[in-house]
Amino acid sequence: MSEHHSGPVETGASMDYKEHEKTYDLFIAGTKYGTVLLVTLMIAMAAGFFGGAGLIGGFFIWIVLTVAGIFMMR
């Protein structure tokens, strides 16, 4: 705070762009696969509760849809 910088604040610090890109890629991958997990969970819960599949059937549907979704997202 007490240092005097000449020029714009945006150019004051050097950036590690490779680290920024790795963080961004990790965030996008986490969001993508997290969305697949949650959507398949909602479908499996609907099948288990309202479709008559029950707990075991809903779990089986969730596993199958999750594997298929992750395979399709790659």
C-alpha positions in Angstrom: 0.0 0.0 0.0 2.8 2.4 0.8 4.7 1.7 -2.4 4.5 4.2 -5.2 3.7 2.6 -8.6 3.9 4.5 -11.8 1.5 3.6 -14.5 -1.9 1.7 -14.4 -2.6 -0.7 -11.6 -3.5 -3.4 -14.0 0.0 -3.6 -15.3 1.7 -3.4 -11.9 2.1 -7.1 -11.2 3.4 -9.9 -13.4 0.9 -12.6 -14.1 1.4 -16.4 -14.2 -0.8 -17.1 -17.2 -0.1 -20.8 -17.3 -1.4 -21.1 -13.7 -4.4 -19.1 -14.6 -5.2 -21.3 -17.6 -4.7 -24.5 -15.5 -7.1 -23.1 -12.9 -9.7 -22.1 -15.5 -9.5 -25.6 -17.2 -9.9 -27.3 -13.8 -12.9 -25.1 -13.0 -14.6 -25.8 -16.3 -14.0 -29.5 -15.9 -15.4 -29.5 -12.4 -18.4 -27.6 -13.5 -19.0 -29.9 -16.5 -18.7 -33.2 -14.6 -20.5 -31.8 -11.5 -23.5 -30.9 -13.7 -23.5 -34.4 -15.3 -23.6 -35.9 -11.8 -26.4 -33.7 -10.5 -28.6 -34.0 -13.6 -28.2 -37.8 -13.6 -29.0 -37.9 -9.9 -32.2 -35.9 -10.4 -33.2 -38.3 -13.2 -32.5 -41.3 -11.1 -34.4 -39.9 -8.1 -37.4 -39.2 -10.3 -37.2 -42.8 -11.7 -36.8 -44.2 -8.2 -39.5 -42.2 -6.5 -42.1 -41.7 -9.2 -41.3 -44.4 -11.7 -41.4 -47.3 -9.3 -37.8 -48.3 -9.8 -37.1 -48.1 -6.0 -33.8 -47.5 -4.3 -31.8 -50.2 -6.0 -33.3 -49.4 -9.4 -32.7 -45.6 -9.0 -29.1 -46.3 -7.9 -28.5 -48.5 -10.9 -30.0 -45.9 -13.3 -27.8 -43.2 -11.7 -24.6 -45.3 -12.2 -25.5 -46.1 -15.8 -26.5 -42.5 -16.7 -23.4 -41.1 -14.9 -21.0 -43.4 -16.8 -22.8 -42.6 -20.1 -22.7 -38.9 -19.4 -19.1 -38.8 -18.5 -18.2 -40.8 -21.5 -20.1 -38.4 -23.8 -18.5 -35.3 -22.2 -15.0 -36.5 -23.0 
